[in-house]
């Protein structure tokens, strides 16, 4: 199966092409530039370099969120257009699940997250099982400090993976101390090759036209609390 994977859910934009069990091409950039201008040329460039024509693709896989509102809309719009035009299946994969793959082999709680401003993060929880990474919680948006205090005694060690570590690392260390570990700089970005691998094995969406980003909303009670704090 020839798979095209697309991820524009964060500043780290990536595309990959998988042919059978082989990643034949992967392109990643981590730049604060407009994905709407750069994403389609990146796809065209990669397909040309690996000598695969769009008509040869058999599946489109896209990062479905959470993440940047604008970035998600751009990536999903292009993915839906390609899937519909080529009449091939479309698969959505959690952006946090993709990032969490960088924690494989870690013996502890794997916590991929994205900054959501005002002390909040989009986060999920995974655990390694051999070469696989298993989901332990749903994607959610939380006040990071509250989540850390509530969960600090639930695991012996935590591995935090995020391109936004610089924003939250000191707070994490203050609450968790030596229990907190942080991925090296080379492992802070989601790999589109992992997106392709995950999407190849997932069921496609039922209706391409109805597929929408998963922005992950906070619980109503928390939203009201934040609103009251602003006032």
C-alpha positions in Angstrom: 0.0 0.0 0.0 1.3 3.5 -0.9 0.5 6.0 1.8 0.9 9.7 1.9 1.0 11.2 5.5 0.4 14.9 6.2 1.0 16.7 9.5 0.6 20.5 9.8 -1.0 20.5 13.3 2.0 22.4 14.8 4.9 24.6 13.6 6.6 21.3 12.9 5.3 20.5 9.4 5.9 17.0 8.0 5.0 14.8 5.1 6.0 11.2 4.5 5.4 8.5 1.9 5.2 4.8 2.8 5.3 2.0 0.2 4.4 -1.3 1.8 6.6 -1.6 4.9 9.2 0.9 3.8 9.3 4.7 4.4 10.6 5.8 1.1 10.6 9.5 1.9 10.1 12.0 4.7 10.3 15.8 4.9 10.2 17.8 8.2 10.6 21.5 8.9 10.2 23.3 12.2 9.6 26.9 11.1 7.1 29.6 12.0 6.0 30.0 8.4 2.6 29.8 6.7 1.7 26.1 6.1 -0.8 27.2 3.5 2.0 28.3 1.3 4.5 25.5 2.0 2.5 22.3 2.5 1.3 21.5 -1.0 4.7 22.3 -2.6 6.3 20.0 0.1 3.9 17.2 -0.9 4.7 17.7 -4.6 8.4 17.8 -4.0 8.4 14.6 -1.9 6.3 12.6 -4.4 8.5 13.7 -7.2 11.7 12.7 -5.4 10.4 9.2 -4.5 9.0 8.8 -8.1 5.4 8.2 -7.0 2.5 9.8 -8.9 -0.5 11.0 -7.0 -2.7 8.5 -8.9 -0.6 5.7 -7.5 -1.4 6.6 -3.9 -3.8 4.2 -2.1 -4.4 6.1 1.2 -4.1 9.6 2.7 -3.3 9.9 6.4 -3.5 13.2 8.2 -2.8 14.4 11.8 -6.3 15.3 13.0 -5.5 17.3 16.2 -5.3 18.6 18.7 -3.0 21.5 17.7 -3.0 24.8 15.9 -6.5 25.7 14.6 -5.1 27.2 11.4 -2.5 24.4 10.9 -5.1 21.7 11.3 -7.6 23.3 8.9 -4.9 23.6 6.2 -3.6 20.0 6.5 -7.0 18.4 6.7 -8.4 20.5 3.9 -5.5 19.3 1.6 -5.9 15.7 2.8 -9.6 15.7 2.2 -9.2 17.2 -1.3 -6.6 14.6 -2.2 -8.6 11.7 -0.9 -11.8 12.8 -2.7 -10.0 13.7 -5.9 -8.1 10.4 -6.0 -11.1 8.4 -4.7 -9.0 6.8 -2.0 -9.5 6.3 1.8 -8.7 9.0 4.3 -7.5 8.2 7.8 -7.1 10.6 10.8 -4.6 10.0 13.6 -4.3 11.9 16.9 -1.4 14.5 16.8 -0.5 13.5 20.3 -0.5 9.8 19.5 2.1 10.5 16.7 4.3 12.5 19.1 4.0 9.8 21.8 5.7 7.3 19.5 9.0 9.1 20.4 8.7 7.6 23.9 8.9 3.9 22.8 11.1 1.9 25.1 10.6 4.3 28.0 9.6 2.5 31.2 7.1 5.0 32.7 4.4 7.4 31.8 4.8 9.0 28.3 3.3 12.4 28.2 3.2 14.2 24.8 1.8 17.7 25.0 1.3 20.9 23.1 1.0 24.4 24.7 -2.6 25.7 24.8 -1.8 29.0 26.5 -2.8 30.4 29.9 -1.1 27.5 31.7 -3.1 24.9 29.7 -1.8 22.1 27.5 -3.2 19.6 25.2 -1.9 16.3 26.5 -2.4 12.5 26.5 -0.8 9.6 28.4 0.8 6.6 26.8 3.0 3.6 27.9 5.5 1.6 26.0 5.0 -2.1 25.5 7.9 -3.5 23.6 8.2 -1.6 20.4 4.6 -0.3 20.6 3.2 2.7 22.4 -0.2 2.1 24.0 -2.8 4.7 24.8 -3.6 5.1 28.5 -5.9 8.2 28.3 -7.9 10.2 25.9 -6.5 13.5 24.5 -7.6 16.4 26.6 -6.9 20.0 27.5 -5.9 20.6 31.1 -4.4 23.1 33.4 -0.9 21.6 33.5 -0.2 22.5 37.2 -3.4 20.9 38.4 -2.8 17.8 36.3 0.7 17.4 37.6 -0.4 17.7 41.2 -3.2 15.2 40.7 -1.0 12.6 39.0 2.4 13.0 40.5 2.0 9.9 42.7 0.6 7.7 40.0 3.9 6.9 38.3 7.5 6.5 39.3 8.7 8.5 36.2 7.3 10.7 33.5 8.7 11.4 30.1 7.5 14.7 28.7 7.7 15.2 24.9 6.9 18.6 23.4 8.3 21.3 21.2 6.9 23.6 23.9 9.0 22.3 26.7 10.7 25.7 27.2 7.4 27.1 28.3 6.5 24.5 30.9 9.7 22.7 31.9 10.4 24.7 35.1 6.8 24.2 36.3 7.0 20.5 35.7 10.4 20.1 37.5 9.1 22.1 40.5 6.1 19.7 41.0 7.6 16.4 39.9 11.3 16.8 40.8 13.4 13.8 39.8 10.3 12.0 38.5 10.3 14.2 35.5 12.4 13.4 32.4 12.5 15.3 29.1 13.1 14.1 25.6 16.3 15.3 23.9 15.9 18.0 21.3 16.0 15.5 18.4 12.9 13.7 19.8 10.6 16.7 20.4 8.9 16.6 17.0 6.3 14.3 15.7 7.6 12.1 12.8 5.4 11.9 9.7 6.8 8.4 9.2 5.1 7.4 12.4 1.9 9.0 11.2 2.1 7.0 8.0 2.7 3.7 9.9 -0.1 4.4 12.4 -2.6 5.5 9.7 -1.8 2.5 7.5 -3.3 0.2 10.2 -6.3 2.3 11.2 -9.8 2.2 9.8 -10.5 5.0 7.3 -13.2 7.7 8.0 -16.7 6.8 6.9 -17.3 10.0 5.0 -14.4 12.2 3.7 -16.7 15.3 3.4 -17.8 15.1 7.1 -14.3 14.6 8.5 -13.2 17.6 10.7 -10.3 18.5 13.0 -10.3 17.3 16.6 -9.6 20.5 18.4 -10.2 18.9 21.9 -12.4 21.2 24.0 -12.0 21.6 27.7 -14.7 20.5 30.1 -17.5 23.0 30.5 -16.8 23.5 34.3 -13.1 24.3 33.6 -14.1 26.7 30.8 -16.4 28.6 33.2 -13.7 28.7 35.9 -11.2 30.2 33.5 -13.8 32.7 32.3 -14.4 33.8 35.9 -10.7 34.2 36.5 -10.4 36.6 33.6 -13.2 38.7 35.0 
